[in-house]
């Protein structure tokens, strides 16, 4: 039994961090081309929702049962990582409105991904 099968939520969180880095590099390339993409607005929410959804699917595929729970834990872990990253970058000065909305969407998306991952 591999480590991914023993700790599927941790596997999903690590993959979500890799996806986050990939999306962040892509967005930074678009920002250098003067594209009107704002990573702190709706584009950021869509990006984090996709990452959490994929994280939930992948962690649920590695689990033996309770895919929704592994997806939920994966979403919570990804959200904790985002909170820590946000604290390092801007000391929580940018307000809670959009981040609160994104937090709820990330948790729901990861849980739905967990449900979909176990059914697939």
N, C-alpha and C positions, 0 to 999 in steps of 0.2 A: 504494500500500500504506500503510495507516494505521499509526500507532504501536502500536495494539492488536494488529495482526497481526505486527509486528516483535518486540514484547516482550510476549507473552501472559501470562507469569508476573507481570510487573510490573503489567499491567492487572488481573489477578486479585487481586494484593495490595492495590492501591488500592481496588478494589471491596470487598474484605474489611474494610478499615479503615472504609469508609463503613457497611457492615453492622454492624460492631462498635459504631460510634457510635450507630446506630439502636437496636440491642439494648440498649446501655447506658442510653440515655435511657428506653427502655421499662421496663427493670428498675428504674431510679431512680423512675419514676412509681409502679410497683407498691410499692416500698419506702415511699413516702410515704403510701400507703394502708394501711400496716401489714399487708401480705401476708407470709406466711411463706416468701418466696423468698430463698434465700441465694446471691448471685452468686459466692461463693467455693467453693461445694460442687458438688453434682451439677448444679445449674441452670447454673452457669458452664461445666462440662464439656460439657453438651448444647449450650449456646449457641455455644461455640467450635468444637465438632464440626460443627454446621450451617453456621457461617460458612466453615470450611475446606472442607467438602464443596461448597458453592456456589462458593467461590473456585476449586476444582479444576475444576468443570464449566465455568465461564465462561472460565477461561484455556485449557482444552483446546479449547473451541469456536472460539477465535480462532487457535489454532495450526494449522499445516499438517500436522503429523505428531507422533508421540510425545506423545500427550495425557497419558499417565501421568507422563512426565518433567516436563511443564509443571505438572501438578497437584502433583507432589512439590516442585518449586521454589517454587510458590505457598505450599504448606503450610510449608516451611522459612522463607520470607520472613515469613509471618504469625507464625510462632513466634518469630522473632528480634524482630519488632515487639512481641510480647507480653512477651518477656523484658526488653526495654528499658523498656517501660511498667511492668512489675512492679518493676524496679529503682528507677524514679523514685518509685513510690508507697510501697513498704514496705521498701526496701533488702534484699529477699530474707529478711525476718525470719519470714515465715509458714510456713516449712518447704518441703521438696521433695516430699513424698509425693504430694499431689493434683496438684501442678504437673507432676511427672514422669509421672504417669498421663495427664494431659491432653495432654502433649507427644506421647506415643506415639499417642494417639487422633487428635490433630489431623493428624499426618503421614500416618497410614493413611487418614483420611477424605478428605484432599486428594488423595491418590494415587488412591483409588477414584473420587472425583469426576472426576479427570482421565481415567480409563478410561471412565467413563460419558459424559463430555462428548464424547469422540471418537467414540463409538458412536452418539450421538444425532444 
